[in-house]
Amino acid sequence: MKAKNTIIMFSIVFGLFSWIIDSVMDTLIFHKDAFLGSLILRLPSDEIYMRLLFIGVLTGFGIVMSRMVAQRDRIQEDLQVAHGELEKRVVERTAELFDSNQLLRQEIIVRNRAEAELRESEKKLHQLSFRLMNAQETERRRISLELHDDLGQSLSVLKLQLKSYEKRLRDDQADLKRDFEETLRYIDQTIDNIRRLSHDLSPCILEDLGLSAALRKLVNDFGKHSCAKISVEMEEVDHLFPRNLQIIIYRIFQEALTNVEKHARAAHISIIFTVRNTHAVIRVEDDGRGFDMKQAEARCRAGASLGLATMNERARMLDGALEISSAPEKGTRISLAFPIQSETAQTNTDEKIETKDATTKKNP
């Protein structure tokens, strides 16, 4: 306000001063008789009008300039206030961001620790699962041998004894002879079932002839009970895997064929076991009924379907990647790719697991 009044007064004074200077110049240069006369009385009316107009213009200019200065001052004040508010908000926001960063950093540390613990827990669970399945295979082998050696041999001896008794029957004991023959047939069926159970529990051919021969026999036995057209592509892989991994591969193969036999009702089945560089690939594909993957995964999580869960666990034991793709009426494809592991590499892996277990026992 003070600057505004100053500009207006300066404009008026400047206009009057210009008028006075002009009159002084007229008196000195043009020898006017009197100063006051040249100032007002002797001036034409139009010149007086022009000088008043000039003073008015200067006054108006001063008013406009004063308003512009006042507006500039207000804008500067508003800018200073806004700048202060902005700096205050920046400081507050910076403090909030710092606190948020601290919390985020703590959450990241906690999450990383939890993820590390989860990975370690999964690793231990994987090792435990590996040992449990090995123990399961050992127990299966023991039961298989007991079935084959003890029960199987006992039934064979019983069969021989019954045949011996049958020979002693008289010709007039035809009914009793038929009963003996029926009992002998039942014993033969029981012996066959025991052999089948013994083979399913622990395939002796796997130890006697190797993995490739055991898988071919598995496929041949499957083909005897299936009406589907089966195509097989299989390489010799016995030298690529140690015995403790061969049984895992055999079980995965067995489970895949069992699923096809129970659920697929396929017309064509493709079975492939090939080696590609450093990995082996198993693929079992059919054109059967298929199934809904989401429902199957839900049943697997609920524990209602152990087949897929067991296959996944065995695939992890091989450090492999199991992929199952299926859809209703679109068939099913089971693919497993896993690295080739020599006997030496597997021995080193077992030693590492045993060392870790010993360390865990010392430092619980």
HUWO-V228219 format. One record per residue. N is the residue number from 1. RES is the residue in three letters. PHI is phi in whole degrees, -180 to 180 (NA if undefined). PSI is psi as a letter, one per 40 degrees, with the letter a starting at -180 (999 if undefined). Layout:
n->N res->RES phi->PHI psi->PSI
n->N res->RES phi->PHI psi->PSI
This chain:
n->1 res->MET phi->NA psi->d
n->2 res->LYS phi->-64 psi->d
n->3 res->ALA phi->-65 psi->d
n->4 res->LYS phi->-62 psi->d
n->5 res->ASN phi->-63 psi->d
n->6 res->THR phi->-62 psi->d
n->7 res->ILE phi->-65 psi->d
n->8 res->ILE phi->-64 psi->d
n->9 res->MET phi->-62 psi->d
n->10 res->PHE phi->-63 psi->d
n->11 res->SER phi->-66 psi->d
n->12 res->ILE phi->-65 psi->d
n->13 res->VAL phi->-62 psi->d
n->14 res->PHE phi->-64 psi->d
n->15 res->GLY phi->-64 psi->d
n->16 res->LEU phi->-64 psi->d
n->17 res->PHE phi->-63 psi->d
n->18 res->SER phi->-64 psi->d
n->19 res->TRP phi->-65 psi->d
n->20 res->ILE phi->-64 psi->d
n->21 res->ILE phi->-60 psi->d
n->22 res->ASP phi->-64 psi->d
n->23 res->SER phi->-67 psi->d
n->24 res->VAL phi->-61 psi->d
n->25 res->MET phi->-66 psi->d
n->26 res->ASP phi->-63 psi->d
n->27 res->THR phi->-68 psi->d
n->28 res->LEU phi->-77 psi->d
n->29 res->ILE phi->-89 psi->d
n->30 res->PHE phi->-101 psi->e
n->31 res->HIS phi->58 psi->f
n->32 res->LYS phi->-70 psi->i
n->33 res->ASP phi->-72 psi->d
n->34 res->ALA phi->-139 psi->i
n->35 res->PHE phi->-69 psi->d
n->36 res->LEU phi->-68 psi->d
n->37 res->GLY phi->-66 psi->d
n->38 res->SER phi->-72 psi->d
n->39 res->LEU phi->-75 psi->d
n->40 res->ILE phi->-135 psi->d
n->41 res->LEU phi->-68 psi->d
n->42 res->ARG phi->-92 psi->e
n->43 res->LEU phi->-84 psi->i
n->44 res->PRO phi->-63 psi->i
n->45 res->SER phi->-65 psi->d
n->46 res->ASP phi->-66 psi->d
n->47 res->GLU phi->-70 psi->d
n->48 res->ILE phi->-60 psi->d
n->49 res->TYR phi->-61 psi->d
n->50 res->MET phi->-66 psi->d
n->51 res->ARG phi->-69 psi->d
n->52 res->LEU phi->-64 psi->d
n->53 res->LEU phi->-64 psi->d
n->54 res->PHE phi->-62 psi->d
n->55 res->ILE phi->-63 psi->d
n->56 res->GLY phi->-65 psi->d
n->57 res->VAL phi->-63 psi->d
n->58 res->LEU phi->-61 psi->d
n->59 res->THR phi->-64 psi->d
n->60 res->GLY phi->-63 psi->d
n->61 res->PHE phi->-61 psi->d
n->62 res->GLY phi->-64 psi->d
n->63 res->ILE phi->-65 psi->d
n->64 res->VAL phi->-61 psi->d
n->65 res->MET phi->-63 psi->d
n->66 res->SER phi->-65 psi->d
n->67 res->ARG phi->-66 psi->d
n->68 res->MET phi->-62 psi->d
n->69 res->VAL phi->-65 psi->d
n->70 res->ALA phi->-64 psi->d
n->71 res->GLN phi->-64 psi->d
n->72 res->ARG phi->-62 psi->d
n->73 res->ASP phi->-63 psi->d
n->74 res->ARG phi->-63 psi->d
n->75 res->ILE phi->-63 psi->d
n->76 res->GLN phi->-63 psi->d
n->77 res->GLU phi->-64 psi->d
n->78 res->ASP phi->-63 psi->d
n->79 res->LEU phi->-64 psi->d
n->80 res->GLN phi->-64 psi->d
n->81 res->VAL phi->-63 psi->d
n->82 res->ALA phi->-63 psi->d
n->83 res->HIS phi->-63 psi->d
n->84 res->GLY phi->-64 psi->d
n->85 res->GLU phi->-63 psi->d
n->86 res->LEU phi->-64 psi->d
n->87 res->GLU phi->-62 psi->d
n->88 res->LYS phi->-64 psi->d
n->89 res->ARG phi->-66 psi->d
n->90 res->VAL phi->-62 psi->d
n->91 res->VAL phi->-63 psi->d
n->92 res->GLU phi->-63 psi->d
n->93 res->ARG phi->-65 psi->d
n->94 res->THR phi->-63 psi->d
n->95 res->ALA phi->-64 psi->d
n->96 res->GLU phi->-64 psi->d
n->97 res->LEU phi->-63 psi->d
n->98 res->PHE phi->-63 psi->d
n->99 res->ASP phi->-63 psi->d
n->100 res->SER phi->-64 psi->d
n->101 res->ASN phi->-63 psi->d
n->102 res->GLN phi->-64 psi->d
n->103 res->LEU phi->-64 psi->d
n->104 res->LEU phi->-64 psi->d
n->105 res->ARG phi->-63 psi->d
n->106 res->GLN phi->-65 psi->d
n->107 res->GLU phi->-64 psi->d
n->108 res->ILE phi->-64 psi->d
n->109 res->ILE phi->-62 psi->d
n->110 res->VAL phi->-64 psi->d
n->111 res->ARG phi->-66 psi->d
n->112 res->ASN phi->-62 psi->d
n->113 res->ARG phi->-64 psi->d
n->114 res->ALA phi->-66 psi->d
n->115 res->GLU phi->-66 psi->d
n->116 res->ALA phi->-64 psi->d
n->117 res->GLU phi->-65 psi->d
n->118 res->LEU phi->-66 psi->d
n->119 res->ARG phi->-62 psi->d
n->120 res->GLU phi->-65 psi->d
n->121 res->SER phi->-65 psi->d
n->122 res->GLU phi->-64 psi->d
n->123 res->LYS phi->-64 psi->d
n->124 res->LYS phi->-65 psi->d
n->125 res->LEU phi->-64 psi->d
n->126 res->HIS phi->-63 psi->d
n->127 res->GLN phi->-64 psi->d
n->128 res->LEU phi->-64 psi->d
n->129 res->SER phi->-63 psi->d
n->130 res->PHE phi->-60 psi->d
n->131 res->ARG phi->-71 psi->d
n->132 res->LEU phi->-65 psi->d
n->133 res->MET phi->-69 psi->d
n->134 res->ASN phi->-64 psi->d
n->135 res->ALA phi->-65 psi->d
n->136 res->GLN phi->-63 psi->d
n->137 res->GLU phi->-65 psi->d
n->138 res->THR phi->-63 psi->d
n->139 res->GLU phi->-67 psi->d
n->140 res->ARG phi->-62 psi->d
n->141 res->ARG phi->-64 psi->d
n->142 res->ARG phi->-63 psi->d
n->143 res->ILE phi->-65 psi->d
n->144 res->SER phi->-61 psi->d
n->145 res->LEU phi->-66 psi->d
n->146 res->GLU phi->-65 psi->d
n->147 res->LEU phi->-62 psi->d
n->148 res->HIS phi->-72 psi->d
n->149 res->ASP phi->-82 psi->d
n->150 res->ASP phi->-86 psi->c
n->151 res->LEU phi->-67 psi->d
n->152 res->GLY phi->-62 psi->d
n->153 res->GLN phi->-67 psi->d
n->154 res->SER phi->-63 psi->d
n->155 res->LEU phi->-67 psi->d
n->156 res->SER phi->-64 psi->d
n->157 res->VAL phi->-63 psi->d
n->158 res->LEU phi->-61 psi->d
n->159 res->LYS phi->-63 psi->d
n->160 res->LEU phi->-64 psi->d
n->161 res->GLN phi->-64 psi->d
n->162 res->LEU phi->-65 psi->d
n->163 res->LYS phi->-64 psi->d
n->164 res->SER phi->-65 psi->d
n->165 res->TYR phi->-68 psi->d
n->166 res->GLU phi->-63 psi->d
n->167 res->LYS phi->-67 psi->d
n->168 res->ARG phi->-85 psi->e
n->169 res->LEU phi->-71 psi->i
n->170 res->ARG phi->-82 psi->i
n->171 res->ASP phi->-67 psi->d
n->172 res->ASP phi->-82 psi->e
n->173 res->GLN phi->-106 psi->f
n->174 res->ALA phi->-64 psi->d
n->175 res->ASP phi->-62 psi->d
n->176 res->LEU phi->-66 psi->d
n->177 res->LYS phi->-66 psi->d
n->178 res->ARG phi->-64 psi->d
n->179 res->ASP phi->-63 psi->d
n->180 res->PHE phi->-63 psi->d
n->181 res->GLU phi->-64 psi->d
n->182 res->GLU phi->-65 psi->d
n->183 res->THR phi->-64 psi->d
n->184 res->LEU phi->-65 psi->d
n->185 res->ARG phi->-64 psi->d
n->186 res->TYR phi->-64 psi->d
n->187 res->ILE phi->-64 psi->d
n->188 res->ASP phi->-61 psi->d
n->189 res->GLN phi->-63 psi->d
n->190 res->THR phi->-65 psi->d
n->191 res->ILE phi->-63 psi->d
n->192 res->ASP phi->-63 psi->d
n->193 res->ASN phi->-64 psi->d
n->194 res->ILE phi->-64 psi->d
n->195 res->ARG phi->-63 psi->d
n->196 res->ARG phi->-65 psi->d
n->197 res->LEU phi->-62 psi->d
n->198 res->SER phi->-63 psi->d
n->199 res->HIS phi->-68 psi->d
n->200 res->ASP phi->-66 psi->d
n->201 res->LEU phi->-68 psi->d
n->202 res->SER phi->-154 psi->h
n->203 res->PRO phi->-66 psi->h
n->204 res->CYS phi->-65 psi->d
n->205 res->ILE phi->-63 psi->d
n->206 res->LEU phi->-64 psi->d
n->207 res->GLU phi->-82 psi->d
n->208 res->ASP phi->-80 psi->d
n->209 res->LEU phi->-116 psi->e
n->210 res->GLY phi->104 psi->i
n->211 res->LEU phi->-67 psi->d
n->212 res->SER phi->-60 psi->d
n->213 res->ALA phi->-64 psi->d
n->214 res->ALA phi->-65 psi->d
n->215 res->LEU phi->-69 psi->d
n->216 res->ARG phi->-63 psi->d
n->217 res->LYS phi->-64 psi->d
n->218 res->LEU phi->-61 psi->d
n->219 res->VAL phi->-67 psi->d
n->220 res->ASN phi->-62 psi->d
n->221 res->ASP phi->-63 psi->d
n->222 res->PHE phi->-64 psi->d
n->223 res->GLY phi->-64 psi->d
n->224 res->LYS phi->-67 psi->d
n->225 res->HIS phi->-106 psi->e
n->226 res->SER phi->-116 psi->i
n->227 res->CYS phi->-92 psi->e
n->228 res->ALA phi->-78 psi->i
n->229 res->LYS phi->-84 psi->h
n->230 res->ILE phi->-113 psi->h
n->231 res->SER phi->-111 psi->h
n->232 res->VAL phi->-126 psi->h
n->233 res->GLU phi->-131 psi->h
n->234 res->MET phi->-141 psi->h
n->235 res->GLU phi->-102 psi->i
n->236 res->GLU phi->-78 psi->h
n->237 res->VAL phi->-128 psi->e
n->238 res->ASP phi->-58 psi->d
n->239 res->HIS phi->-79 psi->e
n->240 res->LEU phi->-93 psi->e
n->241 res->PHE phi->-137 psi->i
n->242 res->PRO phi->-71 psi->i
n->243 res->ARG phi->-62 psi->d
n->244 res->ASN phi->-69 psi->d
n->245 res->LEU phi->-90 psi->d
n->246 res->GLN phi->-62 psi->d
n->247 res->ILE phi->-67 psi->d
n->248 res->ILE phi->-67 psi->d
n->249 res->ILE phi->-61 psi->d
n->250 res->TYR phi->-61 psi->d
n->251 res->ARG phi->-66 psi->d
n->252 res->ILE phi->-63 psi->d
n->253 res->PHE phi->-59 psi->d
n->254 res->GLN phi->-63 psi->d
n->255 res->GLU phi->-66 psi->d
n->256 res->ALA phi->-62 psi->d
n->257 res->LEU phi->-67 psi->d
n->258 res->THR phi->-63 psi->d
n->259 res->ASN phi->-63 psi->d
n->260 res->VAL phi->-63 psi->d
n->261 res->GLU phi->-64 psi->d
n->262 res->LYS phi->-80 psi->d
n->263 res->HIS phi->-119 psi->d
n->264 res->ALA phi->-74 psi->d
n->265 res->ARG phi->55 psi->f
n->266 res->ALA phi->-91 psi->i
n->267 res->ALA phi->-95 psi->d
n->268 res->HIS phi->-134 psi->h
n->269 res->ILE phi->-133 psi->h
n->270 res->SER phi->-114 psi->h
n->271 res->ILE phi->-124 psi->h
n->272 res->ILE phi->-131 psi->h
n->273 res->PHE phi->-140 psi->h
n->274 res->THR phi->-126 psi->i
n->275 res->VAL phi->-117 psi->h
n->276 res->ARG phi->-127 psi->h
n->277 res->ASN phi->56 psi->b
n->278 res->THR phi->-101 psi->e
n->279 res->HIS phi->-128 psi->i
n->280 res->ALA phi->-104 psi->i
n->281 res->VAL phi->-129 psi->h
n->282 res->ILE phi->-113 psi->h
n->283 res->ARG phi->-139 psi->h
n->284 res->VAL phi->-121 psi->h
n->285 res->GLU phi->-131 psi->h
n->286 res->ASP phi->-138 psi->i
n->287 res->ASP phi->-108 psi->f
n->288 res->GLY phi->-84 psi->a
n->289 res->ARG phi->-70 psi->d
n->290 res->GLY phi->70 psi->a
n->291 res->PHE phi->-160 psi->i
n->292 res->ASP phi->-83 psi->h
n->293 res->MET phi->-64 psi->d
n->294 res->LYS phi->-64 psi->d
n->295 res->GLN phi->-66 psi->d
n->296 res->ALA phi->-64 psi->d
n->297 res->GLU phi->-66 psi->d
n->298 res->ALA phi->-65 psi->d
n->299 res->ARG phi->-64 psi->d
n->300 res->CYS phi->-65 psi->d
n->301 res->ARG phi->-66 psi->d
n->302 res->ALA phi->-80 psi->e
n->303 res->GLY phi->83 psi->e
n->304 res->ALA phi->-83 psi->e
n->305 res->SER phi->-129 psi->h
n->306 res->LEU phi->-88 psi->e
n->307 res->GLY phi->-61 psi->d
n->308 res->LEU phi->-66 psi->d
n->309 res->ALA phi->-63 psi->d
n->310 res->THR phi->-67 psi->d
n->311 res->MET phi->-63 psi->d
n->312 res->ASN phi->-63 psi->d
n->313 res->GLU phi->-66 psi->d
n->314 res->ARG phi->-67 psi->d
n->315 res->ALA phi->-63 psi->d
n->316 res->ARG phi->-65 psi->d
n->317 res->MET phi->-64 psi->d
n->318 res->LEU phi->-92 psi->e
n->319 res->ASP phi->58 psi->f
n->320 res->GLY phi->-107 psi->i
n->321 res->ALA phi->-119 psi->h
n->322 res->LEU phi->-99 psi->h
n->323 res->GLU phi->-125 psi->h
n->324 res->ILE phi->-124 psi->h
n->325 res->SER phi->-125 psi->h
n->326 res->SER phi->-161 psi->i
n->327 res->ALA phi->-156 psi->i
n->328 res->PRO phi->-55 psi->h
n->329 res->GLU phi->63 psi->e
n->330 res->LYS phi->-118 psi->e
n->331 res->GLY phi->81 psi->a
n->332 res->THR phi->-140 psi->i
n->333 res->ARG phi->-131 psi->h
n->334 res->ILE phi->-113 psi->h
n->335 res->SER phi->-125 psi->h
n->336 res->LEU phi->-137 psi->h
n->337 res->ALA phi->-117 psi->h
n->338 res->PHE phi->-148 psi->i
n->339 res->PRO phi->-71 psi->i
n->340 res->ILE phi->-73 psi->h
n->341 res->GLN phi->-128 psi->h
n->342 res->SER phi->-77 psi->i
n->343 res->GLU phi->-62 psi->d
n->344 res->THR phi->-66 psi->d
n->345 res->ALA phi->-63 psi->d
n->346 res->GLN phi->-68 psi->d
n->347 res->THR phi->-62 psi->d
n->348 res->ASN phi->-63 psi->d
n->349 res->THR phi->-63 psi->d
n->350 res->ASP phi->-63 psi->d
n->351 res->GLU phi->-65 psi->d
n->352 res->LYS phi->-64 psi->d
n->353 res->ILE phi->-63 psi->d
n->354 res->GLU phi->-64 psi->d
n->355 res->THR phi->-64 psi->d
n->356 res->LYS phi->-65 psi->d
n->357 res->ASP phi->-63 psi->d
n->358 res->ALA phi->-65 psi->d
n->359 res->THR phi->-66 psi->d
n->360 res->THR phi->-64 psi->d
n->361 res->LYS phi->-67 psi->d
n->362 res->LYS phi->-73 psi->d
n->363 res->ASN phi->-121 psi->g
n->364 res->PRO phi->-70 psi->999
